[in-house]
Amino acid sequence: MNSSDSQDRIIRFYGASHPAMFEIERRCMDRDGLVIRHLDRELPQGLVLDVGAGNGFTAVRLCSPSRPIVALEPDSGMIDPGTPLLWIRGIAQNAPFRESTFHAAYATWAFFFDGLPDIDEGLAELRRIVKNNGKIIIVDNAGDDGFSSLATRNTASNRGWWRDRGFDETLIHTSFRFDSLDEATKLIGFYFGDEAAAGNTKTEIEYRVVAYSTTVPKR
Ligand SMILES: C[S@@+](CC[C@H](N)C(=O)[O-])C[C@H]1O[C@@H](n2cnc3c(N)ncnc32)[C@H](O)[C@@H]1O
């Protein structure tokens, strides 16, 4: 990362400091892989960028010899060099790539949260580094589901905000499916507090996800 990639431009994520919680999240969220299937269908072959790749969970499931994936991630604690990905440390707002490098770029629940002040900076970077007619896909929470009804704060992305920026949306109806109520209680308590966790009696919780997509116009 270079000197302008200051710490205040990175959204703190708990994955490296609470690995046990992250393990539950990644195993139980969208167990049927509907988000991965959507991305697999929508992303082209060629060089693809995963922005805020975390430990590479999504990228390893999408990469192939004909679709190599570069994993951009600022938190060294998240980077898993054991995965067959090309890891680069950096941030979305200052993506360390030449213009028109990628056939597509995507982010899953990473950085592109529509309330952030510098999100347009991140989007401008994606539009710069993705080739003409290449795709940009941003995956986030859709809200209005069992998951958000447990939340003590707004967890849904603002669909109008994305529409105003020329993104189309696809809704994906998936779930968190836990192995036990104890596991569900642990993760919900960690996310939203003990009271929210105590209000849940289910091991499978409805979860609606939205994939926003747009095509980079010809320059
Ligand atoms: C919720 S995790 C999602 C990880 C992964 N995309 C997944 O679906 O498992 C968000 C990730 O975004 C990374 N991140 C935080 N600030 C960022 C920034 N400014 N640019 C790119 N990634 C960022 C965090 O370090 C974290 O790994």
PDBQT file of the ligand as one rigid body, heavy atoms in Angstrom, charges set to zero:
ROOT
HETATM    1  C1  LIG A 301     -17.098  -7.810   5.150  1.00  0.00    +0.000 C 
HETATM    2  S1  LIG A 301     -15.491  -8.167   4.550  1.00  0.00    +0.000 S 
HETATM    3  C2  LIG A 301     -15.901  -9.027   3.048  1.00  0.00    +0.000 C 
HETATM    4  C3  LIG A 301     -14.796  -9.894   2.559  1.00  0.00    +0.000 C 
HETATM    5  C4  LIG A 301     -15.103 -10.666   1.279  1.00  0.00    +0.000 C 
HETATM    6  N1  LIG A 301     -15.447  -9.798   0.186  1.00  0.00    +0.000 N 
HETATM    7  C5  LIG A 301     -16.186 -11.700   1.506  1.00  0.00    +0.000 C 
HETATM    8  O1  LIG A 301     -17.267 -11.605   0.905  1.00  0.00    +0.000 OA
HETATM    9  O2  LIG A 301     -15.929 -12.620   2.293  1.00  0.00    +0.000 OA
HETATM   10  C6  LIG A 301     -14.962  -6.560   3.965  1.00  0.00    +0.000 C 
HETATM   11  C7  LIG A 301     -13.513  -6.515   3.490  1.00  0.00    +0.000 C 
HETATM   12  O3  LIG A 301     -13.267  -5.220   2.903  1.00  0.00    +0.000 OA
HETATM   13  C8  LIG A 301     -11.966  -4.812   3.263  1.00  0.00    +0.000 C 
HETATM   14  N2  LIG A 301     -11.851  -3.331   3.147  1.00  0.00    +0.000 N 
HETATM   15  C9  LIG A 301     -11.996  -2.401   4.118  1.00  0.00    +0.000 A 
HETATM   16  N3  LIG A 301     -11.763  -1.170   3.653  1.00  0.00    +0.000 NA
HETATM   17  C10 LIG A 301     -11.476  -1.303   2.338  1.00  0.00    +0.000 A 
HETATM   18  C11 LIG A 301     -11.128  -0.377   1.310  1.00  0.00    +0.000 A 
HETATM   19  N4  LIG A 301     -11.056   0.927   1.545  1.00  0.00    +0.000 N 
HETATM   20  N5  LIG A 301     -10.887  -0.869   0.074  1.00  0.00    +0.000 NA
HETATM   21  C12 LIG A 301     -10.971  -2.205  -0.182  1.00  0.00    +0.000 A 
HETATM   22  N6  LIG A 301     -11.281  -3.129   0.774  1.00  0.00    +0.000 NA
HETATM   23  C13 LIG A 301     -11.540  -2.685   2.006  1.00  0.00    +0.000 A 
HETATM   24  C14 LIG A 301     -11.809  -5.310   4.709  1.00  0.00    +0.000 C 
HETATM   25  O4  LIG A 301     -10.459  -5.366   5.109  1.00  0.00    +0.000 OA
HETATM   26  C15 LIG A 301     -12.494  -6.670   4.633  1.00  0.00    +0.000 C 
HETATM   27  O5  LIG A 301     -11.606  -7.720   4.327  1.00  0.00    +0.000 OA
ENDROOT
TORSDOF 0
